[in-house]
Amino acid sequence: MSDKVRVCIVGSGNWGSAIAKIVGANAKRLATFEDRVTMYVYEEMIDGKKLTEIINTTHENVKYLPGHKLPENVVSLDRLV
């Protein structure tokens, strides 16, 4: 069992996405945290694509925080459980 701290973010609006950008960068940099940061997203369709797929592919929340790249260690999921 790892002693590293795991971090998740519930929500992916502009506030959640901004936090994911900061937390993702810090988690990757600091040895006390797991690299992966999970961001739970309310699934929405944007131009025929799932928002989770867009975020995981482009590393950008094009709806709520356009123009700001999320770190590659931030992974979006649509189910909390």
PDB file of N, CA, C and O in Angstrom:
ATOM      1  N   MET A   1       0.834  -1.189   0.000  1.00  0.00           N
ATOM      2  CA  MET A   1       0.000   0.000   0.000  1.00  0.00           C
ATOM      3  C   MET A   1       0.878   1.252   0.000  1.00  0.00           C
ATOM      4  O   MET A   1       1.846   1.352   0.755  1.00  0.00           O
ATOM      5  N   SER A   2       0.525   2.182  -0.847  1.00  0.00           N
ATOM      6  CA  SER A   2       1.301   3.405  -0.978  1.00  0.00           C
ATOM      7  C   SER A   2       0.984   4.376   0.159  1.00  0.00           C
ATOM      8  O   SER A   2      -0.163   4.491   0.592  1.00  0.00           O
ATOM      9  N   ASP A   3       2.000   5.060   0.624  1.00  0.00           N
ATOM     10  CA  ASP A   3       1.811   6.079   1.652  1.00  0.00           C
ATOM     11  C   ASP A   3       1.557   7.453   1.044  1.00  0.00           C
ATOM     12  O   ASP A   3       1.410   8.440   1.765  1.00  0.00           O
ATOM     13  N   LYS A   4       1.508   7.513  -0.272  1.00  0.00           N
ATOM     14  CA  LYS A   4       1.276   8.788  -0.934  1.00  0.00           C
ATOM     15  C   LYS A   4      -0.197   9.185  -0.837  1.00  0.00           C
ATOM     16  O   LYS A   4      -1.088   8.337  -0.795  1.00  0.00           O
ATOM     17  N   VAL A   5      -0.420  10.475  -0.802  1.00  0.00           N
ATOM     18  CA  VAL A   5      -1.768  11.021  -0.696  1.00  0.00           C
ATOM     19  C   VAL A   5      -2.402  11.067  -2.085  1.00  0.00           C
ATOM     20  O   VAL A   5      -1.793  11.534  -3.047  1.00  0.00           O
ATOM     21  N   ARG A   6      -3.644  10.570  -2.167  1.00  0.00           N
ATOM     22  CA  ARG A   6      -4.398  10.645  -3.418  1.00  0.00           C
ATOM     23  C   ARG A   6      -5.341  11.841  -3.349  1.00  0.00           C
ATOM     24  O   ARG A   6      -5.923  12.130  -2.304  1.00  0.00           O
ATOM     25  N   VAL A   7      -5.480  12.528  -4.476  1.00  0.00           N
ATOM     26  CA  VAL A   7      -6.310  13.726  -4.529  1.00  0.00           C
ATOM     27  C   VAL A   7      -7.359  13.565  -5.616  1.00  0.00           C
ATOM     28  O   VAL A   7      -7.076  13.068  -6.705  1.00  0.00           O
ATOM     29  N   CYS A   8      -8.590  13.999  -5.298  1.00  0.00           N
ATOM     30  CA  CYS A   8      -9.630  14.060  -6.325  1.00  0.00           C
ATOM     31  C   CYS A   8     -10.357  15.388  -6.195  1.00  0.00           C
ATOM     32  O   CYS A   8     -10.349  16.025  -5.142  1.00  0.00           O
ATOM     33  N   ILE A   9     -10.978  15.784  -7.282  1.00  0.00           N
ATOM     34  CA  ILE A   9     -11.748  17.020  -7.318  1.00  0.00           C
ATOM     35  C   ILE A   9     -13.145  16.650  -7.784  1.00  0.00           C
ATOM     36  O   ILE A   9     -13.314  16.040  -8.840  1.00  0.00           O
ATOM     37  N   VAL A  10     -14.143  17.019  -6.998  1.00  0.00           N
ATOM     38  CA  VAL A  10     -15.530  16.741  -7.362  1.00  0.00           C
ATOM     39  C   VAL A  10     -16.085  18.005  -8.000  1.00  0.00           C
ATOM     40  O   VAL A  10     -16.320  19.012  -7.332  1.00  0.00           O
ATOM     41  N   GLY A  11     -16.287  17.925  -9.307  1.00  0.00           N
ATOM     42  CA  GLY A  11     -16.779  19.070 -10.059  1.00  0.00           C
ATOM     43  C   GLY A  11     -15.747  19.553 -11.055  1.00  0.00           C
ATOM     44  O   GLY A  11     -14.542  19.476 -10.818  1.00  0.00           O
ATOM     45  N   SER A  12     -16.244  20.052 -12.177  1.00  0.00           N
ATOM     46  CA  SER A  12     -15.325  20.476 -13.237  1.00  0.00           C
ATOM     47  C   SER A  12     -15.741  21.804 -13.858  1.00  0.00           C
ATOM     48  O   SER A  12     -15.412  22.090 -15.009  1.00  0.00           O
ATOM     49  N   GLY A  13     -16.459  22.605 -13.096  1.00  0.00           N
ATOM     50  CA  GLY A  13     -16.780  23.945 -13.583  1.00  0.00           C
ATOM     51  C   GLY A  13     -15.521  24.788 -13.618  1.00  0.00           C
ATOM     52  O   GLY A  13     -14.416  24.254 -13.516  1.00  0.00           O
ATOM     53  N   ASN A  14     -15.671  26.098 -13.759  1.00  0.00           N
ATOM     54  CA  ASN A  14     -14.464  26.923 -13.850  1.00  0.00           C
ATOM     55  C   ASN A  14     -13.650  26.871 -12.559  1.00  0.00           C
ATOM     56  O   ASN A  14     -12.420  26.908 -12.608  1.00  0.00           O
ATOM     57  N   TRP A  15     -14.309  26.787 -11.415  1.00  0.00           N
ATOM     58  CA  TRP A  15     -13.595  26.704 -10.139  1.00  0.00           C
ATOM     59  C   TRP A  15     -12.876  25.362 -10.005  1.00  0.00           C
ATOM     60  O   TRP A  15     -11.693  25.326  -9.667  1.00  0.00           O
ATOM     61  N   GLY A  16     -13.587  24.248 -10.268  1.00  0.00           N
ATOM     62  CA  GLY A  16     -12.987  22.919 -10.175  1.00  0.00           C
ATOM     63  C   GLY A  16     -11.844  22.733 -11.156  1.00  0.00           C
ATOM     64  O   GLY A  16     -10.832  22.114 -10.827  1.00  0.00           O
ATOM     65  N   SER A  17     -12.002  23.265 -12.357  1.00  0.00           N
ATOM     66  CA  SER A  17     -10.945  23.145 -13.368  1.00  0.00           C
ATOM     67  C   SER A  17      -9.717  23.969 -12.997  1.00  0.00           C
ATOM     68  O   SER A  17      -8.587  23.537 -13.222  1.00  0.00           O
ATOM     69  N   ALA A  18      -9.934  25.154 -12.431  1.00  0.00           N
ATOM     70  CA  ALA A  18      -8.802  25.979 -11.990  1.00  0.00           C
ATOM     71  C   ALA A  18      -8.039  25.279 -10.862  1.00  0.00           C
ATOM     72  O   ALA A  18      -6.809  25.281 -10.838  1.00  0.00           O
ATOM     73  N   ILE A  19      -8.785  24.683  -9.934  1.00  0.00           N
ATOM     74  CA  ILE A  19      -8.139  23.936  -8.850  1.00  0.00           C
ATOM     75  C   ILE A  19      -7.382  22.734  -9.414  1.00  0.00           C
ATOM     76  O   ILE A  19      -6.272  22.437  -8.972  1.00  0.00           O
ATOM     77  N   ALA A  20      -7.981  22.040 -10.393  1.00  0.00           N
ATOM     78  CA  ALA A  20      -7.332  20.874 -11.001  1.00  0.00           C
ATOM     79  C   ALA A  20      -6.004  21.260 -11.648  1.00  0.00           C
ATOM     80  O   ALA A  20      -5.039  20.496 -11.600  1.00  0.00           O
ATOM     81  N   LYS A  21      -5.958  22.432 -12.246  1.00  0.00           N
ATOM     82  CA  LYS A  21      -4.718  22.894 -12.878  1.00  0.00           C
ATOM     83  C   LYS A  21      -3.615  23.074 -11.834  1.00  0.00           C
ATOM     84  O   LYS A  21      -2.477  22.658 -12.055  1.00  0.00           O
ATOM     85  N   ILE A  22      -3.943  23.684 -10.716  1.00  0.00           N
ATOM     86  CA  ILE A  22      -2.955  23.941  -9.661  1.00  0.00           C
ATOM     87  C   ILE A  22      -2.584  22.655  -8.929  1.00  0.00           C
ATOM     88  O   ILE A  22      -1.405  22.359  -8.735  1.00  0.00           O
ATOM     89  N   VAL A  23      -3.602  21.893  -8.523  1.00  0.00           N
ATOM     90  CA  VAL A  23      -3.361  20.660  -7.769  1.00  0.00           C
ATOM     91  C   VAL A  23      -2.618  19.640  -8.629  1.00  0.00           C
ATOM     92  O   VAL A  23      -1.719  18.957  -8.136  1.00  0.00           O
ATOM     93  N   GLY A  24      -2.982  19.529  -9.906  1.00  0.00           N
ATOM     94  CA  GLY A  24      -2.307  18.590 -10.800  1.00  0.00           C
ATOM     95  C   GLY A  24      -0.823  18.891 -10.930  1.00  0.00           C
ATOM     96  O   GLY A  24       0.006  17.982 -10.896  1.00  0.00           O
ATOM     97  N   ALA A  25      -0.492  20.158 -11.077  1.00  0.00           N
ATOM     98  CA  ALA A  25       0.920  20.551 -11.184  1.00  0.00           C
ATOM     99  C   ALA A  25       1.665  20.257  -9.887  1.00  0.00           C
ATOM    100  O   ALA A  25       2.796  19.770  -9.915  1.00  0.00           O
ATOM    101  N   ASN A  26       1.038  20.550  -8.757  1.00  0.00           N
ATOM    102  CA  ASN A  26       1.689  20.298  -7.466  1.00  0.00           C
ATOM    103  C   ASN A  26       1.817  18.810  -7.176  1.00  0.00           C
ATOM    104  O   ASN A  26       2.840  18.373  -6.649  1.00  0.00           O
ATOM    105  N   ALA A  27       0.799  18.027  -7.509  1.00  0.00           N
ATOM    106  CA  ALA A  27       0.854  16.581  -7.257  1.00  0.00           C
ATOM    107  C   ALA A  27       1.969  15.930  -8.064  1.00  0.00           C
ATOM    108  O   ALA A  27       2.636  15.013  -7.586  1.00  0.00           O
ATOM    109  N   LYS A  28       2.166  16.402  -9.272  1.00  0.00           N
ATOM    110  CA  LYS A  28       3.228  15.847 -10.115  1.00  0.00           C
ATOM    111  C   LYS A  28       4.614  16.224  -9.586  1.00  0.00           C
ATOM    112  O   LYS A  28       5.569  15.459  -9.723  1.00  0.00           O
ATOM    113  N   ARG A  29       4.710  17.381  -8.996  1.00  0.00           N
ATOM    114  CA  ARG A  29       5.988  17.918  -8.528  1.00  0.00           C
ATOM    115  C   ARG A  29       6.399  17.394  -7.159  1.00  0.00           C
ATOM    116  O   ARG A  29       7.588  17.227  -6.891  1.00  0.00           O
ATOM    117  N   LEU A  30       5.428  17.135  -6.291  1.00  0.00           N
ATOM    118  CA  LEU A  30       5.730  16.768  -4.905  1.00  0.00           C
ATOM    119  C   LEU A  30       5.649  15.262  -4.693  1.00  0.00           C
ATOM    120  O   LEU A  30       4.684  14.623  -5.113  1.00  0.00           O
ATOM    121  N   ALA A  31       6.644  14.706  -4.052  1.00  0.00           N
ATOM    122  CA  ALA A  31       6.742  13.253  -3.863  1.00  0.00           C
ATOM    123  C   ALA A  31       5.724  12.700  -2.872  1.00  0.00           C
ATOM    124  O   ALA A  31       5.504  11.489  -2.839  1.00  0.00           O
ATOM    125  N   THR A  32       5.107  13.541  -2.077  1.00  0.00           N
ATOM    126  CA  THR A  32       4.145  13.057  -1.079  1.00  0.00           C
ATOM    127  C   THR A  32       2.781  12.727  -1.680  1.00  0.00           C
ATOM    128  O   THR A  32       1.940  12.133  -1.006  1.00  0.00           O
ATOM    129  N   PHE A  33       2.550  13.103  -2.937  1.00  0.00           N
ATOM    130  CA  PHE A  33       1.264  12.885  -3.594  1.00  0.00           C
ATOM    131  C   PHE A  33       1.373  11.878  -4.732  1.00  0.00           C
ATOM    132  O   PHE A  33       2.406  11.787  -5.395  1.00  0.00           O
ATOM    133  N   GLU A  34       0.300  11.123  -4.952  1.00  0.00           N
ATOM    134  CA  GLU A  34       0.189  10.300  -6.157  1.00  0.00           C
ATOM    135  C   GLU A  34       0.195  11.245  -7.352  1.00  0.00           C
ATOM    136  O   GLU A  34      -0.320  12.360  -7.265  1.00  0.00           O
ATOM    137  N   ASP A  35       0.774  10.807  -8.462  1.00  0.00           N
ATOM    138  CA  ASP A  35       0.817  11.660  -9.650  1.00  0.00           C
ATOM    139  C   ASP A  35      -0.580  11.949 -10.196  1.00  0.00           C
ATOM    140  O   ASP A  35      -0.890  13.082 -10.564  1.00  0.00           O
ATOM    141  N   ARG A  36      -1.415  10.921 -10.243  1.00  0.00           N
ATOM    142  CA  ARG A  36      -2.741  11.057 -10.862  1.00  0.00           C
ATOM    143  C   ARG A  36      -3.699  11.841  -9.963  1.00  0.00           C
ATOM    144  O   ARG A  36      -3.826  11.569  -8.769  1.00  0.00           O
ATOM    145  N   VAL A  37      -4.362  12.816 -10.570  1.00  0.00           N
ATOM    146  CA  VAL A  37      -5.415  13.581  -9.907  1.00  0.00           C
ATOM    147  C   VAL A  37      -6.698  13.330 -10.691  1.00  0.00           C
ATOM    148  O   VAL A  37      -6.761  13.584 -11.894  1.00  0.00           O
ATOM    149  N   THR A  38      -7.715  12.832 -10.004  1.00  0.00           N
ATOM    150  CA  THR A  38      -8.986  12.532 -10.655  1.00  0.00           C
ATOM    151  C   THR A  38      -9.934  13.709 -10.485  1.00  0.00           C
ATOM    152  O   THR A  38     -10.113  14.229  -9.383  1.00  0.00           O
ATOM    153  N   MET A  39     -10.543  14.123 -11.603  1.00  0.00           N
ATOM    154  CA  MET A  39     -11.545  15.187 -11.574  1.00  0.00           C
ATOM    155  C   MET A  39     -12.875  14.585 -12.022  1.00  0.00           C
ATOM    156  O   MET A  39     -13.003  14.113 -13.152  1.00  0.00           O
ATOM    157  N   TYR A  40     -13.854  14.604 -11.131  1.00  0.00           N
ATOM    158  CA  TYR A  40     -15.166  14.050 -11.452  1.00  0.00           C
ATOM    159  C   TYR A  40     -15.999  15.105 -12.156  1.00  0.00           C
ATOM    160  O   TYR A  40     -16.173  16.221 -11.669  1.00  0.00           O
ATOM    161  N   VAL A  41     -16.515  14.713 -13.332  1.00  0.00           N
ATOM    162  CA  VAL A  41     -17.164  15.629 -14.256  1.00  0.00           C
ATOM    163  C   VAL A  41     -18.627  15.242 -14.444  1.00  0.00           C
ATOM    164  O   VAL A  41     -18.941  14.063 -14.610  1.00  0.00           O
ATOM    165  N   TYR A  42     -19.520  16.225 -14.419  1.00  0.00           N
ATOM    166  CA  TYR A  42     -20.895  15.986 -14.845  1.00  0.00           C
ATOM    167  C   TYR A  42     -20.849  15.890 -16.365  1.00  0.00           C
ATOM    168  O   TYR A  42     -20.499  16.854 -17.045  1.00  0.00           O
ATOM    169  N   GLU A  43     -21.202  14.729 -16.891  1.00  0.00           N
ATOM    170  CA  GLU A  43     -21.048  14.484 -18.331  1.00  0.00           C
ATOM    171  C   GLU A  43     -21.977  15.372 -19.141  1.00  0.00           C
ATOM    172  O   GLU A  43     -23.182  15.432 -18.895  1.00  0.00           O
ATOM    173  N   GLU A  44     -21.399  16.051 -20.100  1.00  0.00           N
ATOM    174  CA  GLU A  44     -22.140  16.895 -21.032  1.00  0.00           C
ATOM    175  C   GLU A  44     -21.624  16.630 -22.435  1.00  0.00           C
ATOM    176  O   GLU A  44     -20.484  16.206 -22.622  1.00  0.00           O
ATOM    177  N   MET A  45     -22.473  16.882 -23.414  1.00  0.00           N
ATOM    178  CA  MET A  45     -22.071  16.752 -24.809  1.00  0.00           C
ATOM    179  C   MET A  45     -21.711  18.137 -25.345  1.00  0.00           C
ATOM    180  O   MET A  45     -22.492  19.081 -25.233  1.00  0.00           O
ATOM    181  N   ILE A  46     -20.531  18.241 -25.920  1.00  0.00           N
ATOM    182  CA  ILE A  46     -20.043  19.478 -26.524  1.00  0.00           C
ATOM    183  C   ILE A  46     -19.728  19.170 -27.981  1.00  0.00           C
ATOM    184  O   ILE A  46     -18.795  18.421 -28.268  1.00  0.00           O
ATOM    185  N   ASP A  47     -20.490  19.735 -28.894  1.00  0.00           N
ATOM    186  CA  ASP A  47     -20.303  19.488 -30.331  1.00  0.00           C
ATOM    187  C   ASP A  47     -20.244  17.997 -30.643  1.00  0.00           C
ATOM    188  O   ASP A  47     -19.415  17.554 -31.437  1.00  0.00           O
ATOM    189  N   GLY A  48     -21.132  17.226 -30.011  1.00  0.00           N
ATOM    190  CA  GLY A  48     -21.227  15.794 -30.281  1.00  0.00           C
ATOM    191  C   GLY A  48     -20.200  14.925 -29.578  1.00  0.00           C
ATOM    192  O   GLY A  48     -20.151  13.718 -29.817  1.00  0.00           O
ATOM    193  N   LYS A  49     -19.380  15.508 -28.717  1.00  0.00           N
ATOM    194  CA  LYS A  49     -18.370  14.736 -27.983  1.00  0.00           C
ATOM    195  C   LYS A  49     -18.614  14.871 -26.485  1.00  0.00           C
ATOM    196  O   LYS A  49     -19.106  15.897 -26.014  1.00  0.00           O
ATOM    197  N   LYS A  50     -18.263  13.816 -25.737  1.00  0.00           N
ATOM    198  CA  LYS A  50     -18.391  13.862 -24.284  1.00  0.00           C
ATOM    199  C   LYS A  50     -17.334  14.797 -23.709  1.00  0.00           C
ATOM    200  O   LYS A  50     -16.184  14.801 -24.149  1.00  0.00           O
ATOM    201  N   LEU A  51     -17.738  15.584 -22.726  1.00  0.00           N
ATOM    202  CA  LEU A  51     -16.800  16.517 -22.100  1.00  0.00           C
ATOM    203  C   LEU A  51     -15.614  15.785 -21.478  1.00  0.00           C
ATOM    204  O   LEU A  51     -14.487  16.276 -21.534  1.00  0.00           O
ATOM    205  N   THR A  52     -15.858  14.606 -20.882  1.00  0.00           N
ATOM    206  CA  THR A  52     -14.743  13.848 -20.297  1.00  0.00           C
ATOM    207  C   THR A  52     -13.727  13.456 -21.361  1.00  0.00           C
ATOM    208  O   THR A  52     -12.521  13.524 -21.122  1.00  0.00           O
ATOM    209  N   GLU A  53     -14.202  13.047 -22.529  1.00  0.00           N
ATOM    210  CA  GLU A  53     -13.282  12.670 -23.615  1.00  0.00           C
ATOM    211  C   GLU A  53     -12.475  13.871 -24.086  1.00  0.00           C
ATOM    212  O   GLU A  53     -11.277  13.759 -24.344  1.00  0.00           O
ATOM    213  N   ILE A  54     -13.133  15.017 -24.198  1.00  0.00           N
ATOM    214  CA  ILE A  54     -12.433  16.232 -24.631  1.00  0.00           C
ATOM    215  C   ILE A  54     -11.334  16.593 -23.631  1.00  0.00           C
ATOM    216  O   ILE A  54     -10.201  16.882 -24.016  1.00  0.00           O
ATOM    217  N   ILE A  55     -11.687  16.572 -22.342  1.00  0.00           N
ATOM    218  CA  ILE A  55     -10.706  16.926 -21.308  1.00  0.00           C
ATOM    219  C   ILE A  55      -9.539  15.943 -21.311  1.00  0.00           C
ATOM    220  O   ILE A  55      -8.383  16.358 -21.228  1.00  0.00           O
ATOM    221  N   ASN A  56      -9.827  14.646 -21.405  1.00  0.00           N
ATOM    222  CA  ASN A  56      -8.754  13.647 -21.370  1.00  0.00           C
ATOM    223  C   ASN A  56      -7.899  13.654 -22.634  1.00  0.00           C
ATOM    224  O   ASN A  56      -6.732  13.263 -22.590  1.00  0.00           O
ATOM    225  N   THR A  57      -8.456  14.090 -23.746  1.00  0.00           N
ATOM    226  CA  THR A  57      -7.710  14.117 -25.006  1.00  0.00           C
ATOM    227  C   THR A  57      -6.913  15.410 -25.175  1.00  0.00           C
ATOM    228  O   THR A  57      -5.728  15.382 -25.507  1.00  0.00           O
ATOM    229  N   THR A  58      -7.581  16.543 -24.940  1.00  0.00           N
ATOM    230  CA  THR A  58      -6.936  17.839 -25.183  1.00  0.00           C
ATOM    231  C   THR A  58      -6.344  18.465 -23.926  1.00  0.00           C
ATOM    232  O   THR A  58      -5.577  19.425 -24.008  1.00  0.00           O
ATOM    233  N   HIS A  59      -6.702  17.919 -22.754  1.00  0.00           N
ATOM    234  CA  HIS A  59      -6.272  18.459 -21.460  1.00  0.00           C
ATOM    235  C   HIS A  59      -6.715  19.907 -21.295  1.00  0.00           C
ATOM    236  O   HIS A  59      -5.985  20.756 -20.783  1.00  0.00           O
ATOM    237  N   GLU A  60      -7.950  20.155 -21.754  1.00  0.00           N
ATOM    238  CA  GLU A  60      -8.545  21.485 -21.622  1.00  0.00           C
ATOM    239  C   GLU A  60     -10.041  21.325 -21.405  1.00  0.00           C
ATOM    240  O   GLU A  60     -10.688  20.536 -22.093  1.00  0.00           O
ATOM    241  N   ASN A  61     -10.592  22.066 -20.455  1.00  0.00           N
ATOM    242  CA  ASN A  61     -12.035  22.090 -20.267  1.00  0.00           C
ATOM    243  C   ASN A  61     -12.565  23.222 -21.144  1.00  0.00           C
ATOM    244  O   ASN A  61     -12.626  24.378 -20.726  1.00  0.00           O
ATOM    245  N   VAL A  62     -12.945  22.865 -22.361  1.00  0.00           N
ATOM    246  CA  VAL A  62     -13.311  23.856 -23.368  1.00  0.00           C
ATOM    247  C   VAL A  62     -14.589  24.606 -23.033  1.00  0.00           C
ATOM    248  O   VAL A  62     -14.831  25.683 -23.577  1.00  0.00           O
ATOM    249  N   LYS A  63     -15.411  24.057 -22.149  1.00  0.00           N
ATOM    250  CA  LYS A  63     -16.658  24.734 -21.781  1.00  0.00           C
ATOM    251  C   LYS A  63     -16.470  25.693 -20.615  1.00  0.00           C
ATOM    252  O   LYS A  63     -16.941  26.829 -20.676  1.00  0.00           O
ATOM    253  N   TYR A  64     -15.802  25.269 -19.568  1.00  0.00           N
ATOM    254  CA  TYR A  64     -15.749  26.051 -18.337  1.00  0.00           C
ATOM    255  C   TYR A  64     -14.429  26.779 -18.084  1.00  0.00           C
ATOM    256  O   TYR A  64     -14.390  27.717 -17.288  1.00  0.00           O
ATOM    257  N   LEU A  65     -13.353  26.366 -18.746  1.00  0.00           N
ATOM    258  CA  LEU A  65     -12.072  27.057 -18.584  1.00  0.00           C
ATOM    259  C   LEU A  65     -11.293  27.007 -19.907  1.00  0.00           C
ATOM    260  O   LEU A  65     -10.183  26.477 -19.962  1.00  0.00           O
ATOM    261  N   PRO A  66     -11.885  27.563 -20.966  1.00  0.00           N
ATOM    262  CA  PRO A  66     -11.220  27.497 -22.268  1.00  0.00           C
ATOM    263  C   PRO A  66      -9.923  28.302 -22.280  1.00  0.00           C
ATOM    264  O   PRO A  66      -9.805  29.343 -21.633  1.00  0.00           O
ATOM    265  N   GLY A  67      -8.964  27.790 -23.030  1.00  0.00           N
ATOM    266  CA  GLY A  67      -7.688  28.486 -23.175  1.00  0.00           C
ATOM    267  C   GLY A  67      -6.666  28.166 -22.103  1.00  0.00           C
ATOM    268  O   GLY A  67      -5.552  28.690 -22.133  1.00  0.00           O
ATOM    269  N   HIS A  68      -7.029  27.310 -21.152  1.00  0.00           N
ATOM    270  CA  HIS A  68      -6.111  26.937 -20.076  1.00  0.00           C
ATOM    271  C   HIS A  68      -5.910  25.430 -20.089  1.00  0.00           C
ATOM    272  O   HIS A  68      -6.858  24.673 -19.883  1.00  0.00           O
ATOM    273  N   LYS A  69      -4.696  24.999 -20.326  1.00  0.00           N
ATOM    274  CA  LYS A  69      -4.381  23.568 -20.361  1.00  0.00           C
ATOM    275  C   LYS A  69      -4.285  23.007 -18.947  1.00  0.00           C
ATOM    276  O   LYS A  69      -3.725  23.631 -18.046  1.00  0.00           O
ATOM    277  N   LEU A  70      -4.845  21.815 -18.778  1.00  0.00           N
ATOM    278  CA  LEU A  70      -4.724  21.088 -17.520  1.00  0.00           C
ATOM    279  C   LEU A  70      -3.516  20.167 -17.618  1.00  0.00           C
ATOM    280  O   LEU A  70      -3.198  19.690 -18.708  1.00  0.00           O
ATOM    281  N   PRO A  71      -2.843  19.907 -16.518  1.00  0.00           N
ATOM    282  CA  PRO A  71      -1.711  18.976 -16.554  1.00  0.00           C
ATOM    283  C   PRO A  71      -2.161  17.595 -17.035  1.00  0.00           C
ATOM    284  O   PRO A  71      -3.309  17.206 -16.824  1.00  0.00           O
ATOM    285  N   GLU A  72      -1.273  16.869 -17.668  1.00  0.00           N
ATOM    286  CA  GLU A  72      -1.611  15.556 -18.220  1.00  0.00           C
ATOM    287  C   GLU A  72      -1.935  14.531 -17.149  1.00  0.00           C
ATOM    288  O   GLU A  72      -2.539  13.503 -17.458  1.00  0.00           O
ATOM    289  N   ASN A  73      -1.558  14.772 -15.909  1.00  0.00           N
ATOM    290  CA  ASN A  73      -1.872  13.830 -14.835  1.00  0.00           C
ATOM    291  C   ASN A  73      -3.278  14.032 -14.264  1.00  0.00           C
ATOM    292  O   ASN A  73      -3.696  13.283 -13.381  1.00  0.00           O
ATOM    293  N   VAL A  74      -4.007  15.031 -14.756  1.00  0.00           N
ATOM    294  CA  VAL A  74      -5.407  15.224 -14.372  1.00  0.00           C
ATOM    295  C   VAL A  74      -6.262  14.388 -15.312  1.00  0.00           C
ATOM    296  O   VAL A  74      -6.233  14.571 -16.529  1.00  0.00           O
ATOM    297  N   VAL A  75      -7.024  13.467 -14.730  1.00  0.00           N
ATOM    298  CA  VAL A  75      -7.854  12.544 -15.505  1.00  0.00           C
ATOM    299  C   VAL A  75      -9.309  12.788 -15.137  1.00  0.00           C
ATOM    300  O   VAL A  75      -9.661  12.800 -13.958  1.00  0.00           O
ATOM    301  N   SER A  76     -10.160  12.984 -16.148  1.00  0.00           N
ATOM    302  CA  SER A  76     -11.572  13.229 -15.865  1.00  0.00           C
ATOM    303  C   SER A  76     -12.378  11.941 -15.974  1.00  0.00           C
ATOM    304  O   SER A  76     -12.183  11.137 -16.885  1.00  0.00           O
ATOM    305  N   LEU A  77     -13.288  11.767 -15.019  1.00  0.00           N
ATOM    306  CA  LEU A  77     -14.207  10.632 -14.990  1.00  0.00           C
ATOM    307  C   LEU A  77     -15.612  11.164 -14.785  1.00  0.00           C
ATOM    308  O   LEU A  77     -15.809  12.211 -14.167  1.00  0.00           O
ATOM    309  N   ASP A  78     -16.596  10.429 -15.314  1.00  0.00           N
ATOM    310  CA  ASP A  78     -17.974  10.896 -15.188  1.00  0.00           C
ATOM    311  C   ASP A  78     -18.760  10.212 -14.079  1.00  0.00           C
ATOM    312  O   ASP A  78     -19.927  10.543 -13.864  1.00  0.00           O
ATOM    313  N   ARG A  79     -18.155   9.274 -13.375  1.00  0.00           N
ATOM    314  CA  ARG A  79     -18.860   8.576 -12.295  1.00  0.00           C
ATOM    315  C   ARG A  79     -18.061   8.665 -11.006  1.00  0.00           C
ATOM    316  O   ARG A  79     -16.875   8.341 -10.959  1.00  0.00           O
ATOM    317  N   LEU A  80     -18.744   9.110  -9.968  1.00  0.00           N
ATOM    318  CA  LEU A  80     -18.095   9.254  -8.671  1.00  0.00           C
ATOM    319  C   LEU A  80     -17.937   7.918  -7.970  1.00  0.00           C
ATOM    320  O   LEU A  80     -16.983   7.722  -7.217  1.00  0.00           O
ATOM    321  N   VAL A  81     -18.861   6.996  -8.209  1.00  0.00           N
ATOM    322  CA  VAL A  81     -18.782   5.671  -7.567  1.00  0.00           C
ATOM    323  C   VAL A  81     -18.582   4.588  -8.592  1.00  0.00           C
ATOM    324  O   VAL A  81     -18.493   3.412  -8.239  1.00  0.00           O
TER     325      VAL A  81
END
